[in-house]
Amino acid sequence: MKRLKADWTLVRDFVDFALKQNRERWLPELSSLINRELLYLDTSPKYPNPPRFRFKNSFVTAIAEEHFGTAGIDATAITSMKDIDNHLATCRERFAWKTIAQIAEALGLKLAQGKPAKSLTEQAIVQMLTGHPGKLRNVELFTKASITCSSVTITTSGKRTEDMKVEPSLDFDDLLDPEASFEDSTLASQFIGTSIICAVFEESPHETDRMNNRFLGFKRLWLGELSQDAQRLWETIRDLVFNNKLVDVPVLDRNGKPKLSRITGLPSSAPNWPKSRDGVLFLRGSGRNARDKTVSINGVRMYRQNVWVKGIWIAEQLSRYEYL
């Protein structure tokens, strides 16, 4: 209840300020300035339409999971995004410039022999926030507030090489509803409502062992910055499906030749969804082989699809913000 009240108060105070100062100047900024600071609520639609409160999809899902007994550990002392920022700043004071190996040792995390555990960052974040081991999906605060965590590795010059996957996978039933509007779609909610806590690591020059990457700190990004790109992606996907433009095309290697599956030896193929060359947001499937192609749209079989964000955008955003 304290978190809902904090969200409501933040919106109320901003609207009160806007009405007293210059409503034409400030009310259009409600979604961009305030939604990123909300834990459980967001506002929709955008100005000049009258905005309304709504629960984040993640909050409603977590409430249902609580009802059926799947809720997990929680950081009960945190009631706002500001509290999260302050807590992460404290963690940075303790761990900044330490290597992954040093952080793991300090937190008592077990590592696979010769390489860091894949879930090291996730384990570290959960332990830092709650004092207990666990997974992000079991932290009630994170699931309700649609907060995700990502390990971001940059070079000494600040460049980032890896793209970032947006969870969860696309809900095509919602996305392909002919009567739906973008603002009321799950995809829009996913972007407007999602904050990403980035644990930023720097590669050690001339080092190949990731255990020697050094922790720089935390930065918090808001996917709402990409809401216009998300709408263009939404429109492109719907155009491909509704106008029968979706086809299965061969996957080519660097030399322009058909890429063969390592398992079957047969040519690989994928739907002609937007690729990384087409924009900052694109689709990519998640699966190991043809047996994982469990989704079928217009007769085209495919893996579960996720939206991905280009790494260059992540690097640019990170360069704009100070560490928490």
Secondary structure as a PSIPRED ss2 file (coil, helix, strand):
# PSIPRED VFORMAT (PSIPRED V4.0)

   1 M C   1.000  0.000  0.000
   2 K H   0.000  1.000  0.000
   3 R H   0.000  1.000  0.000
   4 L H   0.000  1.000  0.000
   5 K H   0.000  1.000  0.000
   6 A H   0.000  1.000  0.000
   7 D H   0.000  1.000  0.000
   8 W H   0.000  1.000  0.000
   9 T H   0.000  1.000  0.000
  10 L H   0.000  1.000  0.000
  11 V H   0.000  1.000  0.000
  12 R H   0.000  1.000  0.000
  13 D H   0.000  1.000  0.000
  14 F H   0.000  1.000  0.000
  15 V H   0.000  1.000  0.000
  16 D H   0.000  1.000  0.000
  17 F H   0.000  1.000  0.000
  18 A H   0.000  1.000  0.000
  19 L H   0.000  1.000  0.000
  20 K H   0.000  1.000  0.000
  21 Q H   0.000  1.000  0.000
  22 N C   1.000  0.000  0.000
  23 R H   0.000  1.000  0.000
  24 E H   0.000  1.000  0.000
  25 R H   0.000  1.000  0.000
  26 W H   0.000  1.000  0.000
  27 L H   0.000  1.000  0.000
  28 P H   0.000  1.000  0.000
  29 E H   0.000  1.000  0.000
  30 L H   0.000  1.000  0.000
  31 S H   0.000  1.000  0.000
  32 S H   0.000  1.000  0.000
  33 L H   0.000  1.000  0.000
  34 I H   0.000  1.000  0.000
  35 N H   0.000  1.000  0.000
  36 R H   0.000  1.000  0.000
  37 E H   0.000  1.000  0.000
  38 L C   1.000  0.000  0.000
  39 L C   1.000  0.000  0.000
  40 Y C   1.000  0.000  0.000
  41 L E   0.000  0.000  1.000
  42 D E   0.000  0.000  1.000
  43 T E   0.000  0.000  1.000
  44 S E   0.000  0.000  1.000
  45 P C   1.000  0.000  0.000
  46 K C   1.000  0.000  0.000
  47 Y C   1.000  0.000  0.000
  48 P C   1.000  0.000  0.000
  49 N C   1.000  0.000  0.000
  50 P C   1.000  0.000  0.000
  51 P C   1.000  0.000  0.000
  52 R E   0.000  0.000  1.000
  53 F E   0.000  0.000  1.000
  54 R E   0.000  0.000  1.000
  55 F E   0.000  0.000  1.000
  56 K C   1.000  0.000  0.000
  57 N H   0.000  1.000  0.000
  58 S H   0.000  1.000  0.000
  59 F H   0.000  1.000  0.000
  60 V H   0.000  1.000  0.000
  61 T H   0.000  1.000  0.000
  62 A H   0.000  1.000  0.000
  63 I H   0.000  1.000  0.000
  64 A H   0.000  1.000  0.000
  65 E H   0.000  1.000  0.000
  66 E H   0.000  1.000  0.000
  67 H H   0.000  1.000  0.000
  68 F C   1.000  0.000  0.000
  69 G C   1.000  0.000  0.000
  70 T C   1.000  0.000  0.000
  71 A C   1.000  0.000  0.000
  72 G C   1.000  0.000  0.000
  73 I C   1.000  0.000  0.000
  74 D C   1.000  0.000  0.000
  75 A C   1.000  0.000  0.000
  76 T C   1.000  0.000  0.000
  77 A C   1.000  0.000  0.000
  78 I C   1.000  0.000  0.000
  79 T C   1.000  0.000  0.000
  80 S C   1.000  0.000  0.000
  81 M H   0.000  1.000  0.000
  82 K H   0.000  1.000  0.000
  83 D H   0.000  1.000  0.000
  84 I H   0.000  1.000  0.000
  85 D H   0.000  1.000  0.000
  86 N H   0.000  1.000  0.000
  87 H H   0.000  1.000  0.000
  88 L H   0.000  1.000  0.000
  89 A H   0.000  1.000  0.000
  90 T H   0.000  1.000  0.000
  91 C H   0.000  1.000  0.000
  92 R H   0.000  1.000  0.000
  93 E H   0.000  1.000  0.000
  94 R H   0.000  1.000  0.000
  95 F H   0.000  1.000  0.000
  96 A C   1.000  0.000  0.000
  97 W C   1.000  0.000  0.000
  98 K C   1.000  0.000  0.000
  99 T E   0.000  0.000  1.000
 100 I H   0.000  1.000  0.000
 101 A H   0.000  1.000  0.000
 102 Q H   0.000  1.000  0.000
 103 I H   0.000  1.000  0.000
 104 A H   0.000  1.000  0.000
 105 E H   0.000  1.000  0.000
 106 A H   0.000  1.000  0.000
 107 L H   0.000  1.000  0.000
 108 G C   1.000  0.000  0.000
 109 L C   1.000  0.000  0.000
 110 K C   1.000  0.000  0.000
 111 L C   1.000  0.000  0.000
 112 A C   1.000  0.000  0.000
 113 Q C   1.000  0.000  0.000
 114 G C   1.000  0.000  0.000
 115 K C   1.000  0.000  0.000
 116 P C   1.000  0.000  0.000
 117 A C   1.000  0.000  0.000
 118 K C   1.000  0.000  0.000
 119 S C   1.000  0.000  0.000
 120 L H   0.000  1.000  0.000
 121 T H   0.000  1.000  0.000
 122 E H   0.000  1.000  0.000
 123 Q H   0.000  1.000  0.000
 124 A H   0.000  1.000  0.000
 125 I H   0.000  1.000  0.000
 126 V H   0.000  1.000  0.000
 127 Q H   0.000  1.000  0.000
 128 M H   0.000  1.000  0.000
 129 L H   0.000  1.000  0.000
 130 T H   0.000  1.000  0.000
 131 G C   1.000  0.000  0.000
 132 H C   1.000  0.000  0.000
 133 P C   1.000  0.000  0.000
 134 G C   1.000  0.000  0.000
 135 K C   1.000  0.000  0.000
 136 L H   0.000  1.000  0.000
 137 R H   0.000  1.000  0.000
 138 N H   0.000  1.000  0.000
 139 V C   1.000  0.000  0.000
 140 E H   0.000  1.000  0.000
 141 L H   0.000  1.000  0.000
 142 F H   0.000  1.000  0.000
 143 T H   0.000  1.000  0.000
 144 K H   0.000  1.000  0.000
 145 A H   0.000  1.000  0.000
 146 S C   1.000  0.000  0.000
 147 I E   0.000  0.000  1.000
 148 T E   0.000  0.000  1.000
 149 C E   0.000  0.000  1.000
 150 S E   0.000  0.000  1.000
 151 S E   0.000  0.000  1.000
 152 V E   0.000  0.000  1.000
 153 T E   0.000  0.000  1.000
 154 I E   0.000  0.000  1.000
 155 T C   1.000  0.000  0.000
 156 T C   1.000  0.000  0.000
 157 S C   1.000  0.000  0.000
 158 G C   1.000  0.000  0.000
 159 K C   1.000  0.000  0.000
 160 R E   0.000  0.000  1.000
 161 T C   1.000  0.000  0.000
 162 E C   1.000  0.000  0.000
 163 D C   1.000  0.000  0.000
 164 M E   0.000  0.000  1.000
 165 K E   0.000  0.000  1.000
 166 V E   0.000  0.000  1.000
 167 E C   1.000  0.000  0.000
 168 P C   1.000  0.000  0.000
 169 S C   1.000  0.000  0.000
 170 L C   1.000  0.000  0.000
 171 D C   1.000  0.000  0.000
 172 F H   0.000  1.000  0.000
 173 D H   0.000  1.000  0.000
 174 D H   0.000  1.000  0.000
 175 L H   0.000  1.000  0.000
 176 L C   1.000  0.000  0.000
 177 D C   1.000  0.000  0.000
 178 P C   1.000  0.000  0.000
 179 E C   1.000  0.000  0.000
 180 A C   1.000  0.000  0.000
 181 S C   1.000  0.000  0.000
 182 F H   0.000  1.000  0.000
 183 E H   0.000  1.000  0.000
 184 D H   0.000  1.000  0.000
 185 S C   1.000  0.000  0.000
 186 T H   0.000  1.000  0.000
 187 L H   0.000  1.000  0.000
 188 A H   0.000  1.000  0.000
 189 S H   0.000  1.000  0.000
 190 Q H   0.000  1.000  0.000
 191 F H   0.000  1.000  0.000
 192 I H   0.000  1.000  0.000
 193 G C   1.000  0.000  0.000
 194 T C   1.000  0.000  0.000
 195 S E   0.000  0.000  1.000
 196 I E   0.000  0.000  1.000
 197 I E   0.000  0.000  1.000
 198 C E   0.000  0.000  1.000
 199 A E   0.000  0.000  1.000
 200 V E   0.000  0.000  1.000
 201 F E   0.000  0.000  1.000
 202 E E   0.000  0.000  1.000
 203 E C   1.000  0.000  0.000
 204 S C   1.000  0.000  0.000
 205 P C   1.000  0.000  0.000
 206 H C   1.000  0.000  0.000
 207 E C   1.000  0.000  0.000
 208 T C   1.000  0.000  0.000
 209 D C   1.000  0.000  0.000
 210 R H   0.000  1.000  0.000
 211 M H   0.000  1.000  0.000
 212 N H   0.000  1.000  0.000
 213 N C   1.000  0.000  0.000
 214 R E   0.000  0.000  1.000
 215 F E   0.000  0.000  1.000
 216 L E   0.000  0.000  1.000
 217 G E   0.000  0.000  1.000
 218 F E   0.000  0.000  1.000
 219 K E   0.000  0.000  1.000
 220 R E   0.000  0.000  1.000
 221 L E   0.000  0.000  1.000
 222 W E   0.000  0.000  1.000
 223 L H   0.000  1.000  0.000
 224 G H   0.000  1.000  0.000
 225 E H   0.000  1.000  0.000
 226 L H   0.000  1.000  0.000
 227 S H   0.000  1.000  0.000
 228 Q H   0.000  1.000  0.000
 229 D H   0.000  1.000  0.000
 230 A H   0.000  1.000  0.000
 231 Q H   0.000  1.000  0.000
 232 R H   0.000  1.000  0.000
 233 L H   0.000  1.000  0.000
 234 W H   0.000  1.000  0.000
 235 E H   0.000  1.000  0.000
 236 T H   0.000  1.000  0.000
 237 I H   0.000  1.000  0.000
 238 R H   0.000  1.000  0.000
 239 D H   0.000  1.000  0.000
 240 L H   0.000  1.000  0.000
 241 V H   0.000  1.000  0.000
 242 F H   0.000  1.000  0.000
 243 N C   1.000  0.000  0.000
 244 N C   1.000  0.000  0.000
 245 K C   1.000  0.000  0.000
 246 L C   1.000  0.000  0.000
 247 V C   1.000  0.000  0.000
 248 D E   0.000  0.000  1.000
 249 V E   0.000  0.000  1.000
 250 P E   0.000  0.000  1.000
 251 V C   1.000  0.000  0.000
 252 L E   0.000  0.000  1.000
 253 D C   1.000  0.000  0.000
 254 R C   1.000  0.000  0.000
 255 N C   1.000  0.000  0.000
 256 G C   1.000  0.000  0.000
 257 K C   1.000  0.000  0.000
 258 P E   0.000  0.000  1.000
 259 K C   1.000  0.000  0.000
 260 L E   0.000  0.000  1.000
 261 S C   1.000  0.000  0.000
 262 R C   1.000  0.000  0.000
 263 I C   1.000  0.000  0.000
 264 T C   1.000  0.000  0.000
 265 G C   1.000  0.000  0.000
 266 L C   1.000  0.000  0.000
 267 P E   0.000  0.000  1.000
 268 S C   1.000  0.000  0.000
 269 S E   0.000  0.000  1.000
 270 A E   0.000  0.000  1.000
 271 P E   0.000  0.000  1.000
 272 N C   1.000  0.000  0.000
 273 W C   1.000  0.000  0.000
 274 P C   1.000  0.000  0.000
 275 K C   1.000  0.000  0.000
 276 S H   0.000  1.000  0.000
 277 R H   0.000  1.000  0.000
 278 D H   0.000  1.000  0.000
 279 G C   1.000  0.000  0.000
 280 V C   1.000  0.000  0.000
 281 L E   0.000  0.000  1.000
 282 F E   0.000  0.000  1.000
 283 L E   0.000  0.000  1.000
 284 R E   0.000  0.000  1.000
 285 G E   0.000  0.000  1.000
 286 S E   0.000  0.000  1.000
 287 G C   1.000  0.000  0.000
 288 R C   1.000  0.000  0.000
 289 N C   1.000  0.000  0.000
 290 A H   0.000  1.000  0.000
 291 R H   0.000  1.000  0.000
 292 D H   0.000  1.000  0.000
 293 K C   1.000  0.000  0.000
 294 T C   1.000  0.000  0.000
 295 V E   0.000  0.000  1.000
 296 S E   0.000  0.000  1.000
 297 I E   0.000  0.000  1.000
 298 N C   1.000  0.000  0.000
 299 G C   1.000  0.000  0.000
 300 V E   0.000  0.000  1.000
 301 R E   0.000  0.000  1.000
 302 M E   0.000  0.000  1.000
 303 Y C   1.000  0.000  0.000
 304 R E   0.000  0.000  1.000
 305 Q E   0.000  0.000  1.000
 306 N E   0.000  0.000  1.000
 307 V E   0.000  0.000  1.000
 308 W E   0.000  0.000  1.000
 309 V E   0.000  0.000  1.000
 310 K C   1.000  0.000  0.000
 311 G H   0.000  1.000  0.000
 312 I H   0.000  1.000  0.000
 313 W H   0.000  1.000  0.000
 314 I H   0.000  1.000  0.000
 315 A H   0.000  1.000  0.000
 316 E H   0.000  1.000  0.000
 317 Q H   0.000  1.000  0.000
 318 L H   0.000  1.000  0.000
 319 S H   0.000  1.000  0.000
 320 R H   0.000  1.000  0.000
 321 Y C   1.000  0.000  0.000
 322 E C   1.000  0.000  0.000
 323 Y C   1.000  0.000  0.000
 324 L C   1.000  0.000  0.000
